[in-house]
Amino acid sequence: MTGPSAIRVTLLVLYTPQLEECRKFYAGLGLTFMAEQHGQGPEHYAAVLADGTVFELYPSRPGRQTDALRLGLAIDGGTANPPLATGRHQVTDPDGRTVEIDAG
């Protein structure tokens, strides 16, 4: 595959000073996280999305800006915790990131 239509996101890493709170927030939207650690790196969480994209939550370093991102997710609103009605929703994660939800 070549060209723009062949490009897709394969990894998304969010850095957070509130690792457990963000894990709970995104798990509530339906992501299933596994705890990971690569070599001497920090412990973090990873979830694999339906298309194979890896979504990771890493602890941030002091002073690192973590809220400068807007994220969009399509989810099954009925399995969210709390459940979300079908349609579009805008929520804010524990670090202040805007998350656009397309609940089906």
The 8 nearest C-alpha neighbors of each residue, nearest first, counted from 0:
[[1, 5, 2, 4, 6, 3, 7, 8],
 [0, 2, 5, 3, 4, 6, 7, 8],
 [1, 3, 4, 5, 0, 6, 7, 8],
 [2, 4, 5, 6, 1, 7, 0, 8],
 [5, 3, 6, 2, 1, 7, 0, 8],
 [6, 4, 3, 1, 0, 2, 7, 8],
 [7, 5, 3, 4, 8, 2, 1, 0],
 [8, 6, 9, 5, 4, 52, 3, 10],
 [7, 9, 10, 52, 6, 11, 53, 51],
 [10, 8, 52, 53, 7, 51, 11, 54],
 [11, 9, 53, 52, 8, 54, 12, 55],
 [10, 12, 54, 55, 53, 13, 9, 8],
 [13, 11, 55, 56, 54, 14, 10, 57],
 [14, 12, 56, 55, 57, 15, 11, 65],
 [15, 13, 57, 59, 58, 65, 56, 12],
 [14, 16, 59, 58, 17, 18, 65, 57],
 [15, 17, 59, 58, 18, 14, 60, 61],
 [18, 16, 15, 20, 19, 21, 93, 94],
 [17, 19, 21, 20, 15, 58, 16, 22],
 [20, 18, 22, 21, 17, 23, 24, 16],
 [19, 21, 23, 17, 22, 18, 24, 93],
 [22, 20, 24, 18, 23, 19, 93, 17],
 [23, 21, 19, 25, 20, 24, 26, 18],
 [22, 24, 26, 20, 21, 25, 27, 19],
 [25, 23, 21, 27, 22, 26, 20, 92],
 [26, 24, 28, 27, 22, 23, 30, 21],
 [27, 25, 30, 23, 29, 28, 24, 22],
 [26, 28, 80, 24, 25, 29, 79, 23],
 [29, 27, 79, 25, 26, 30, 80, 24],
 [28, 30, 26, 27, 79, 31, 78, 25],
 [31, 29, 26, 25, 28, 46, 32, 27],
 [30, 32, 46, 26, 29, 33, 47, 45],
 [33, 31, 46, 45, 44, 30, 34, 26],
 [32, 34, 45, 44, 35, 46, 31, 43],
 [33, 35, 44, 43, 45, 32, 42, 36],
 [36, 34, 43, 42, 44, 33, 37, 45],
 [35, 37, 42, 41, 40, 43, 38, 34],
 [36, 38, 40, 39, 35, 41, 42, 43],
 [39, 37, 40, 36, 41, 42, 35, 43],
 [38, 40, 37, 41, 36, 42, 35, 43],
 [41, 39, 37, 38, 36, 42, 43, 35],
 [42, 40, 36, 43, 39, 58, 37, 57],
 [41, 43, 36, 35, 40, 34, 44, 57],
 [42, 44, 57, 35, 34, 56, 41, 36],
 [45, 43, 34, 56, 33, 55, 32, 35],
 [46, 44, 55, 32, 33, 54, 56, 34],
 [45, 47, 32, 54, 31, 53, 30, 55],
 [46, 48, 53, 52, 51, 54, 49, 45],
 [47, 49, 52, 51, 50, 53, 46, 54],
 [48, 50, 51, 47, 52, 53, 46, 30],
 [51, 49, 48, 52, 47, 9, 53, 8],
 [52, 50, 48, 49, 47, 53, 9, 10],
 [51, 53, 9, 48, 10, 50, 47, 54],
 [52, 54, 47, 10, 46, 9, 11, 48],
 [55, 53, 11, 46, 45, 12, 10, 47],
 [56, 54, 45, 12, 44, 11, 13, 46],
 [55, 57, 13, 44, 43, 12, 14, 45],
 [58, 56, 14, 43, 13, 15, 59, 55],
 [59, 57, 15, 14, 16, 18, 60, 43],
 [60, 58, 15, 14, 16, 57, 63, 61],
 [59, 61, 63, 62, 58, 16, 15, 14],
 [62, 60, 63, 59, 16, 64, 58, 15],
 [61, 63, 60, 64, 59, 65, 16, 15],
 [64, 62, 61, 60, 65, 59, 14, 15],
 [65, 63, 66, 62, 67, 59, 14, 15],
 [64, 66, 67, 14, 15, 63, 94, 13],
 [65, 67, 96, 95, 68, 94, 64, 97],
 [68, 66, 65, 96, 64, 69, 95, 97],
 [69, 67, 66, 96, 70, 97, 65, 98],
 [70, 68, 97, 98, 96, 71, 67, 99],
 [69, 71, 98, 99, 68, 97, 72, 96],
 [70, 72, 99, 98, 100, 69, 73, 101],
 [71, 73, 100, 74, 101, 99, 70, 98],
 [72, 74, 101, 100, 102, 71, 75, 103],
 [75, 73, 102, 76, 72, 103, 101, 28],
 [74, 76, 103, 77, 102, 78, 79, 73],
 [77, 75, 83, 102, 79, 78, 82, 103],
 [76, 78, 82, 75, 79, 83, 84, 103],
 [77, 79, 76, 75, 82, 80, 29, 28],
 [80, 78, 82, 28, 76, 81, 27, 77],
 [81, 79, 27, 82, 28, 78, 83, 29],
 [80, 82, 79, 83, 27, 78, 28, 77],
 [83, 81, 79, 77, 80, 76, 78, 84],
 [84, 82, 76, 77, 79, 85, 81, 102],
 [85, 83, 76, 86, 102, 82, 77, 103],
 [84, 86, 102, 103, 76, 83, 87, 101],
 [87, 85, 102, 101, 84, 103, 88, 100],
 [88, 86, 101, 100, 102, 89, 85, 99],
 [87, 89, 100, 99, 90, 101, 86, 102],
 [88, 90, 99, 98, 100, 97, 87, 91],
 [91, 89, 98, 97, 88, 99, 92, 100],
 [90, 92, 97, 96, 95, 98, 93, 89],
 [91, 93, 95, 96, 94, 24, 90, 97],
 [92, 94, 95, 21, 20, 91, 17, 24],
 [95, 93, 92, 66, 96, 65, 15, 17],
 [96, 94, 92, 66, 91, 93, 97, 65],
 [97, 95, 66, 92, 91, 94, 68, 69],
 [96, 98, 91, 69, 90, 70, 95, 99],
 [99, 97, 70, 90, 71, 89, 91, 69],
 [100, 98, 71, 89, 88, 70, 72, 97],
 [99, 101, 88, 72, 87, 102, 73, 71],
 [100, 102, 73, 87, 86, 72, 74, 103],
 [103, 101, 76, 85, 74, 86, 75, 100],
 [102, 85, 75, 76, 74, 101, 86, 73]]
